[in-house]
Amino acid sequence: MALNDDHPGEQGAEEPVKLIGIRETALSLDEVFRAVGDDAAGGTALFVGTVRNHDGGTDVDALGYSCHPTAEAEMRRIAEKVVADYPVRALAAVHRVGNLAVGDLAVVVAVSCPHRGEAFEACRKLIDDLKHEVPIWKHQKFSDGTDEWVGA
């Protein structure tokens, strides 16, 4: 069967950005996955960033995320760029702020597209750009008593 690029389902949706948020409460994989559900999507890519117990060879005991008041607007700007560059049917991104424990979800992003390759590429672009451009800072506290700030 030939691919019909003119079919509406092969194109990005008119308003694909479904969920953008900065949260002080626990993140939900189900909420993000539901937000990107689309009958025309043949591929959905989901990325989950979790708090790990180490960084740079040092054990991490705790960490906290804080953000600039413009962080959510910057997330939306990046999401809009992704949907301009890929045939996105639906996109969602949420990031946690506050004190988190090892194993907690720090960020969840998802993108649905007509095909899996597009979904993988768009999801990777979304998380990479969020990590590099959104003014969210991580304050890591290490088991050796030192700490470090990391962020965009």
NUROTI-408251 format. One line per field, with one value per residue (C-alpha): x negated, y negated, z negated; residue in one letter; residue number from 0. Coordinates in nm, 3 decimals, always signed. Layout:
# residues N
X (X	...)
Y (Y	...)
Z (Z	...)
resn (a	...)
resi (NUM	...)
This chain:
# residues 152
X (+0.000	-0.143	-0.195	+0.038	-0.136	+0.171	+0.392	+0.473	+0.349	+0.000	-0.021	-0.072	+0.243	+0.365	+0.317	+0.083	-0.055	+0.177	-0.003	-0.288	-0.354	-0.585	-0.464	-0.538	-0.363	-0.450	-0.438	-0.206	-0.308	+0.060	+0.152	-0.119	-0.047	+0.328	+0.254	+0.078	+0.334	+0.441	+0.614	+0.395	+0.071	-0.109	-0.397	-0.420	-0.756	-0.776	-1.082	-1.099	-1.380	-1.433	-1.651	-1.953	-2.163	-2.493	-2.647	-3.005	-3.125	-2.972	-2.668	-2.365	-2.162	-1.899	-1.824	-1.590	-1.473	-1.389	-1.294	-1.269	-0.912	-0.951	-1.027	-0.680	-0.666	-1.007	-0.880	-0.588	-0.821	-1.035	-0.725	-0.599	-0.934	-0.920	-0.567	-0.681	-0.964	-0.787	-0.439	-0.330	+0.022	-0.011	-0.283	-0.307	-0.585	-0.587	-0.878	-0.893	-1.024	-1.087	-1.268	-1.290	-1.418	-1.620	-1.383	-1.133	-1.021	-1.182	-1.053	-0.812	-0.772	-0.581	-0.516	-0.282	-0.329	-0.199	-0.508	-0.752	-1.067	-0.916	-0.791	-1.138	-1.310	-1.059	-1.067	-1.447	-1.452	-1.194	-1.379	-1.723	-1.607	-1.413	-1.722	-1.949	-1.722	-1.458	-1.568	-1.534	-1.816	-1.906	-2.070	-2.238	-2.349	-2.618	-2.691	-3.039	-2.883	-2.939	-2.671	-2.638	-2.400	-2.331	-2.097	-2.013)
Y (+0.000	-0.338	-0.611	-0.906	-1.214	-1.422	-1.235	-1.456	-1.184	-1.208	-1.576	-1.742	-1.833	-2.193	-2.233	-1.953	-2.100	-1.931	-1.964	-2.184	-2.226	-2.284	-2.083	-2.084	-1.748	-1.400	-1.354	-1.103	-0.887	-0.811	-1.180	-1.250	-0.935	-1.011	-1.368	-1.250	-0.991	-1.045	-0.805	-0.922	-0.852	-0.532	-0.607	-0.753	-0.816	-0.880	-0.990	-0.975	-1.143	-1.009	-1.114	-0.884	-0.799	-0.925	-1.190	-1.230	-0.942	-1.079	-0.943	-1.174	-1.187	-1.441	-1.711	-1.995	-2.166	-2.533	-2.740	-3.092	-3.230	-3.209	-2.834	-2.721	-2.978	-2.857	-2.497	-2.605	-2.792	-2.480	-2.262	-2.496	-2.471	-2.090	-2.085	-2.323	-2.085	-1.747	-1.613	-1.605	-1.485	-1.553	-1.666	-1.687	-1.791	-1.828	-1.901	-1.873	-2.138	-2.116	-1.850	-1.508	-1.171	-0.913	-0.736	-1.022	-1.136	-1.470	-1.516	-1.337	-1.423	-1.247	-1.300	-1.117	-1.129	-0.938	-0.711	-0.583	-0.738	-1.086	-1.028	-0.919	-1.214	-1.472	-1.336	-1.344	-1.699	-1.802	-1.662	-1.773	-2.130	-2.144	-2.030	-2.285	-2.589	-2.597	-2.789	-2.502	-2.442	-2.127	-2.151	-1.818	-1.724	-1.459	-1.203	-1.348	-1.675	-1.875	-2.013	-2.141	-2.354	-2.239	-2.388	-2.572)
Z (+0.000	+0.100	-0.156	-0.098	-0.240	-0.150	-0.398	-0.701	-0.936	-0.783	-0.878	-1.213	-1.404	-1.409	-1.786	-1.892	-2.216	-2.466	-2.800	-2.923	-3.292	-3.584	-3.884	-4.256	-4.290	-4.166	-3.789	-3.623	-3.328	-3.268	-3.245	-2.988	-2.786	-2.778	-2.667	-2.350	-2.246	-1.885	-1.647	-1.357	-1.545	-1.457	-1.693	-2.040	-2.207	-2.580	-2.777	-3.155	-3.347	-3.699	-3.990	-3.998	-4.303	-4.160	-3.937	-3.824	-4.038	-4.360	-4.545	-4.542	-4.863	-4.759	-4.509	-4.444	-4.128	-4.102	-3.801	-3.669	-3.636	-3.255	-3.255	-3.151	-2.870	-2.751	-2.755	-2.537	-2.297	-2.255	-2.210	-1.937	-1.758	-1.769	-1.625	-1.350	-1.253	-1.280	-1.190	-1.555	-1.630	-2.005	-2.245	-2.625	-2.865	-3.244	-3.477	-3.853	-4.090	-4.464	-4.665	-4.503	-4.621	-4.431	-4.194	-4.165	-3.820	-3.734	-3.379	-3.146	-2.778	-2.503	-2.135	-1.901	-1.524	-1.223	-1.229	-1.493	-1.346	-1.354	-1.708	-1.829	-1.660	-1.783	-2.138	-2.147	-2.011	-2.271	-2.575	-2.454	-2.393	-2.720	-2.910	-2.740	-2.714	-2.989	-3.301	-3.547	-3.794	-3.983	-4.326	-4.402	-4.753	-4.762	-5.033	-5.084	-5.206	-4.888	-4.660	-4.305	-4.097	-3.740	-3.483	-3.167)
resn (m	a	l	n	d	d	h	p	g	e	q	g	a	e	e	p	v	k	l	i	g	i	r	e	t	a	l	s	l	d	e	v	f	r	a	v	g	d	d	a	a	g	g	t	a	l	f	v	g	t	v	r	n	h	d	g	g	t	d	v	d	a	l	g	y	s	c	h	p	t	a	e	a	e	m	r	r	i	a	e	k	v	v	a	d	y	p	v	r	a	l	a	a	v	h	r	v	g	n	l	a	v	g	d	l	a	v	v	v	a	v	s	c	p	h	r	g	e	a	f	e	a	c	r	k	l	i	d	d	l	k	h	e	v	p	i	w	k	h	q	k	f	s	d	g	t	d	e	w	v	g	a)
resi (0	1	2	3	4	5	6	7	8	9	10	11	12	13	14	15	16	17	18	19	20	21	22	23	24	25	26	27	28	29	30	31	32	33	34	35	36	37	38	39	40	41	42	43	44	45	46	47	48	49	50	51	52	53	54	55	56	57	58	59	60	61	62	63	64	65	66	67	68	69	70	71	72	73	74	75	76	77	78	79	80	81	82	83	84	85	86	87	88	89	90	91	92	93	94	95	96	97	98	99	100	101	102	103	104	105	106	107	108	109	110	111	112	113	114	115	116	117	118	119	120	121	122	123	124	125	126	127	128	129	130	131	132	133	134	135	136	137	138	139	140	141	142	143	144	145	146	147	148	149	150	151)
